Amino acid sequence: MTDRVSARFIAMAIALCLTRSLAEGDRLFAAELDLTPPDPITHPQSQLMLNVPGIDPGAAEIDFAALPVLEGRHTVVTKGDEQWQFRLHEYLAWFGDRYWCIWSHGPVIEDKATQHVQYATSIDGLNWSEPQILVGPPEKEGYGYIARGLWIRDGELIALASLFEAPLFRSGVLHLDAFRWDSQAGQWTPAGRVRDDSMNNFAPKQIADGNWMMSRRTAARDVSMMIGGVRSLTDWEIIPLATYTGVADQRPEEPYWYVLPDGTNIVGLFRNNNDSKRLLRAFSSDNGRTWSPLVETNFPDARSKFNAVWTSGGYFALVSNPNPQARNPLCLSVSRDGLVYTNMAVLPIDSAPSDSLQYPHVIEHDGHLLITFSRNKRTVEVLKIPLANVDALLD
């Protein structure tokens, strides 16, 4: 099911969503910000991450109705039904001549027992197969699975899922498990436990020294990096990065990282669950072994998950919720250096102001960006946007 979306309708909906004013006590940005250019080695304490023409880099409010709306096509992968209402934690991959999408699939709302992982595939990214079970509800009563990404490793497609003790992954057992796609049998098979007391945020990516790296959160919500994964799925070095309550006004959550265009330095970005609602940032110059202190940037955020991809156009595309008041709209920002995002556009999602659009994942394939997200934690949807439309933001 595909359709083209009215940019005018989107702009009107966003304008309505932003009619709520920020009270003085809820202002998000301090009077003094360090908005000098960041550098991962000489100036990691810079707070500058967003510098878009027409947007005051020191202010909290963004006029989303004034931003351009990207053109693209839209489809729904799966909708909640009476028995299984919940859909979230969606991830994409291109593997074996088709797109793959996985997500958490559960009753009523997230982190409930019997939550499990389902998947669907598509040749064109717009027409998806009927959902099937990747790993069903755990046999042990009171447990569930959370989808944690798709990893292409040594020519195999591996799905990651965290087994958790309901009702919250933060209060009990938490294990990261792997499942391997058996193309001959046409099914997923268990590939073993990756790590105890672990939940990653996105699938591993390779770093300059050949190792894989992914972020890790424990049941206590402390953040570290897992480095390794070459010799086996269980071979990882754990690098502590931040505690959830270790620094005042910093509650790092749902980390993401990418290598900067220099091929050496790495930037880590973190959702911040404190009241400021701005992304946190840290840098590593030694393949993730040490990190600079987390710094609160000037990039606003709704305290939600985000994702970025390095494109063949030579820039990063970051998909996030930059409206601190709600997870709407979902926007795409671009940056050539990966340090400062210089342009922003609204994604073409026909939505009501009350809709919650969250937890995006983005990949590039065949001249397009494919972006998946959840609406109201009830549907998994996909946008297919020509890369040329995104390139134009930097012209």
C-alpha positions in Angstrom: 0.0 0.0 0.0 1.7 3.2 -1.1 0.7 6.9 -1.5 2.1 10.3 -2.0 1.6 12.7 0.9 0.4 16.2 0.9 3.1 18.6 2.1 0.4 21.2 2.9 -1.5 18.8 5.2 1.7 17.9 7.0 2.7 21.5 7.5 -0.8 22.3 8.9 -0.7 19.3 11.2 2.8 20.3 12.5 1.7 23.9 13.1 -1.2 22.6 15.2 1.1 20.4 17.1 3.3 23.3 18.0 0.6 25.6 19.3 1.5 24.7 22.9 4.0 27.3 24.1 6.9 26.5 26.4 6.5 28.0 29.9 9.5 30.0 31.1 10.3 27.2 33.6 10.4 24.7 30.8 12.9 26.4 28.6 15.4 24.0 27.3 18.5 25.9 26.7 20.8 27.7 29.1 21.6 31.3 28.5 25.2 30.5 27.7 26.1 27.8 25.3 29.5 26.9 23.8 28.6 27.2 20.2 32.1 27.3 18.9 33.0 24.6 16.2 33.5 21.1 17.7 36.5 19.0 17.2 36.8 15.4 18.5 40.3 16.0 19.8 40.9 19.7 20.4 37.4 20.8 21.3 35.1 17.9 22.3 33.3 20.1 24.9 31.6 22.2 22.2 27.8 22.0 22.4 27.3 22.9 18.7 25.5 20.1 16.8 22.7 22.0 15.0 23.3 25.1 12.9 20.5 25.4 10.3 19.8 28.7 8.5 16.8 30.3 10.0 17.0 28.4 13.2 18.6 30.1 16.2 21.2 27.6 17.5 20.7 28.9 21.0 17.0 28.6 21.1 14.7 25.7 21.9 11.9 26.3 19.5 11.9 25.3 15.8 9.2 26.4 13.4 8.7 23.0 11.8 5.9 24.4 9.5 8.6 26.6 7.9 10.9 23.6 7.0 10.8 21.8 3.7 9.0 18.5 3.4 10.8 15.7 1.7 9.0 13.9 -1.1 8.8 10.1 -0.9 6.5 7.1 -0.8 4.9 5.5 2.2 3.7 2.1 3.2 2.5 0.1 6.2 4.3 -3.1 7.0 2.1 -4.3 9.9 -0.8 -3.0 12.0 -1.8 -3.9 15.6 -4.7 -6.2 16.0 -7.0 -7.2 18.9 -4.6 -9.8 20.3 -1.3 -8.2 19.5 -1.7 -4.5 19.6 1.9 -3.4 20.2 4.5 -2.7 17.4 7.9 -1.0 18.1 11.7 -1.4 17.9 11.7 -1.8 14.1 14.9 -2.5 12.1 15.8 -2.8 8.4 18.4 -4.6 6.3 19.0 -5.4 2.7 20.1 -9.0 2.3 19.8 -11.7 -0.3 18.1 -9.5 -2.9 15.3 -8.2 -0.6 14.6 -5.9 2.3 14.1 -7.3 5.7 12.2 -5.7 8.6 11.9 -7.0 12.2 10.1 -5.5 15.1 8.9 -6.2 18.7 5.4 -7.6 18.6 3.4 -7.8 21.8 0.1 -7.4 23.8 -1.2 -3.9 24.7 2.0 -2.0 25.3 5.8 -2.6 25.4 7.8 -4.7 27.8 5.0 -7.2 28.7 5.3 -10.9 29.0 4.8 -12.9 25.7 6.3 -10.0 23.7 8.2 -11.5 20.8 9.8 -10.7 17.4 8.2 -10.9 14.0 9.6 -10.1 10.5 8.5 -9.4 6.9 10.4 -9.0 3.6 10.0 -6.9 0.5 11.6 -6.8 -3.0 10.9 -3.1 -3.5 10.6 -1.7 0.1 6.9 -0.8 -0.5 5.1 -4.1 -0.8 5.7 -6.4 2.2 5.1 -10.0 2.9 2.7 -11.2 5.6 4.4 -11.0 9.0 5.9 -14.2 10.3 7.4 -15.1 13.7 11.1 -14.8 14.0 11.2 -15.9 17.7 7.9 -16.5 19.5 6.9 -15.8 23.1 9.5 -17.3 25.5 8.5 -20.7 27.0 9.3 -19.4 30.4 6.4 -17.6 31.9 6.8 -13.9 32.6 9.4 -13.2 29.9 9.5 -11.5 26.5 11.8 -10.6 23.7 12.8 -7.1 22.4 13.9 -6.8 18.7 17.5 -5.5 18.7 18.6 -5.3 15.0 19.7 -7.1 11.9 23.4 -7.9 11.5 25.1 -9.0 8.3 28.2 -10.9 9.5 30.4 -13.2 7.3 27.7 -13.4 4.6 25.0 -14.4 7.1 21.9 -12.5 8.3 21.7 -12.5 12.1 18.8 -11.1 14.1 19.4 -9.9 17.6 16.8 -9.9 20.4 17.0 -9.3 24.1 15.3 -11.8 26.4 13.9 -9.8 29.3 12.0 -10.4 32.5 8.6 -8.6 32.4 7.2 -6.2 33.1 10.3 -4.0 32.6 13.7 -4.9 31.1 15.3 -2.6 33.7 14.3 -4.7 36.7 15.3 -8.3 36.1 16.9 -10.7 33.8 18.2 -9.3 30.5 20.2 -11.3 27.9 21.1 -10.6 24.3 20.4 -13.6 22.0 21.2 -14.2 18.3 19.2 -16.0 15.6 20.5 -17.0 12.2 18.6 -17.0 8.9 18.7 -20.5 7.3 18.1 -19.7 3.6 17.8 -23.4 2.6 15.2 -24.1 5.3 13.6 -20.7 4.9 13.5 -20.1 8.7 15.3 -18.5 11.6 17.3 -20.8 13.9 18.8 -20.0 17.4 22.5 -19.0 17.2 23.2 -18.7 20.9 23.6 -16.2 23.6 25.7 -13.2 22.7 26.0 -11.7 26.2 24.3 -11.8 29.6 22.9 -8.6 31.2 22.9 -6.9 27.9 20.7 -5.0 25.5 22.2 -3.3 22.4 20.6 -0.4 20.6 21.5 -1.1 17.0 23.3 -4.0 15.3 27.2 -4.0 15.3 29.2 -2.1 12.8 32.8 -2.6 11.9 35.5 -0.2 13.1 38.9 0.6 11.6 40.8 -2.2 13.4 38.4 -4.8 11.9 36.4 -5.5 15.1 32.7 -5.1 15.4 31.3 -2.6 17.8 27.9 -2.0 19.3 26.5 -0.2 22.3 25.3 -2.1 25.4 22.9 -1.2 28.2 22.7 -3.3 31.3 19.5 -3.9 33.4 20.8 -1.0 35.6 20.8 1.1 32.4 24.5 1.8 32.5 26.1 2.3 29.0 29.1 0.6 27.6 30.6 -0.5 24.3 31.0 -4.1 23.1 34.0 -4.6 20.8 34.9 -7.8 19.1 32.5 -10.3 17.5 35.1 -11.5 15.0 36.2 -14.8 16.4 32.7 -15.7 17.6 29.3 -14.2 18.4 30.3 -14.4 22.1 33.8 -12.8 22.0 33.4 -9.2 23.2 35.5 -6.7 25.2 33.3 -4.5 27.4 34.3 -0.8 27.5 32.4 1.2 30.3 31.2 4.5 29.0 28.6 6.1 31.3 26.4 5.3 34.2 22.7 6.3 34.1 22.9 8.3 37.3 26.6 9.2 37.5 26.4 12.8 36.3 23.9 15.4 37.3 21.5 16.4 34.5 22.6 13.5 32.3 20.6 10.3 31.9 22.2 8.7 28.8 19.9 6.3 27.0 19.6 4.5 23.6 23.2 5.3 22.3 24.2 5.4 18.7 27.6 5.9 17.1 29.3 6.4 13.8 32.8 6.9 12.4 33.5 10.4 11.1 34.6 11.0 7.5 38.3 11.0 8.6 37.9 7.3 9.2 39.5 7.5 12.6 37.4 9.5 15.1 34.1 8.2 16.3 31.1 10.3 17.6 28.7 8.8 20.1 25.2 10.3 20.4 22.8 9.6 23.3 19.2 10.3 24.1 19.2 12.3 27.4 16.3 11.4 29.7 16.7 14.6 31.8 14.5 17.7 31.6 16.7 19.5 29.0 15.6 17.3 26.1 18.8 17.7 24.1 21.1 15.0 22.6 24.3 14.1 24.4 27.6 13.6 22.5 31.0 12.1 23.2 34.0 11.3 21.0 36.5 8.4 20.7 39.9 8.6 18.9 41.1 5.1 19.7 38.4 2.7 18.1 36.0 3.1 21.1 38.4 2.1 23.9 38.2 5.6 25.6 35.6 8.3 25.3 35.5 12.0 26.1 33.0 13.1 28.8 29.4 13.4 27.6 28.4 16.9 26.7 24.9 18.2 26.2 24.5 19.6 22.7 22.2 22.2 21.3 20.3 19.6 19.2 16.7 19.4 20.6 15.1 16.0 21.1 11.8 14.6 22.4 13.6 12.0 24.5 13.3 9.3 21.8 15.3 6.9 19.8 17.1 8.2 16.7 19.3 6.9 13.9 21.8 8.1 11.3 23.4 6.7 8.2 26.4 7.7 6.1 25.1 8.1 2.5 26.8 7.6 -0.9 26.2 11.4 -1.4 29.0 12.0 1.1 27.0 13.2 4.2 25.2 11.8 7.2 21.4 11.7 7.3 20.0 11.7 10.9 16.4 10.8 11.5 15.0 12.0 14.9 12.2 13.8 16.8 13.6 17.3 17.3 10.4 18.7 18.8 11.0 18.6 22.6 7.2 18.7 23.2 6.2 15.6 21.3 7.4 12.7 19.1 5.9 14.6 16.1 7.2 15.5 13.6 9.8 13.0 12.5 12.6 14.9 10.8 15.7 14.3 8.7 18.8 16.4 9.2 22.0 16.3 7.2 25.7 16.9 7.9 28.8 16.7 5.8 31.2 16.4 8.7 29.0 14.4 11.2 29.7 17.1 13.8 27.2 19.8 13.0 23.9 19.3 11.1 23.3 22.2 8.8 19.9 21.4 7.1 16.7 19.9 8.3 13.5 18.7 6.6 10.2 17.1 7.7 9.6 13.6 6.6 6.5 13.0 4.5 4.2 11.4 7.0 0.5 12.1 6.9 -0.3 12.3 10.6 -2.6 13.8 13.2 -1.0 16.3 15.7 -1.6 13.7 18.5 0.2 10.9 16.6 3.4 9.7 18.1 6.0 8.9 15.4 9.1 7.2 16.9 12.1 4.9 16.9 13.3 5.3 13.3 15.8 3.1 11.5 17.3 4.2 8.2 19.3 2.4 5.5 20.4 3.3 2.0 19.9 1.0 -1.0 19.5 1.4 -4.8 19.4 5.2 -4.8 16.9 5.5 -2.0 16.7 5.9 1.8 14.4 3.5 3.4 13.2 4.7 6.8 11.1 2.6 9.2 9.2 4.0 12.2 6.4 3.2 14.5 3.2 5.2 14.8 1.6 5.2 18.3 3.4 2.0 19.0 0.7 0.2 17.0 2.0 0.1 13.4 5.3 -0.4 11.6 5.6 1.9 8.6 8.2 2.6 5.9 9.2 5.6 3.9 11.1 5.3 0.6 12.7 8.5 -0.3 14.9 9.1 -3.4 18.4 10.0 -2.3 18.4 12.9 -4.8 15.6 14.5 -2.8 17.8 14.4 0.3 20.9 15.5 -1.6 19.0 18.7 -2.5 19.0 19.8 1.1 22.7 20.5 0.8 22.6 22.3 -2.6 
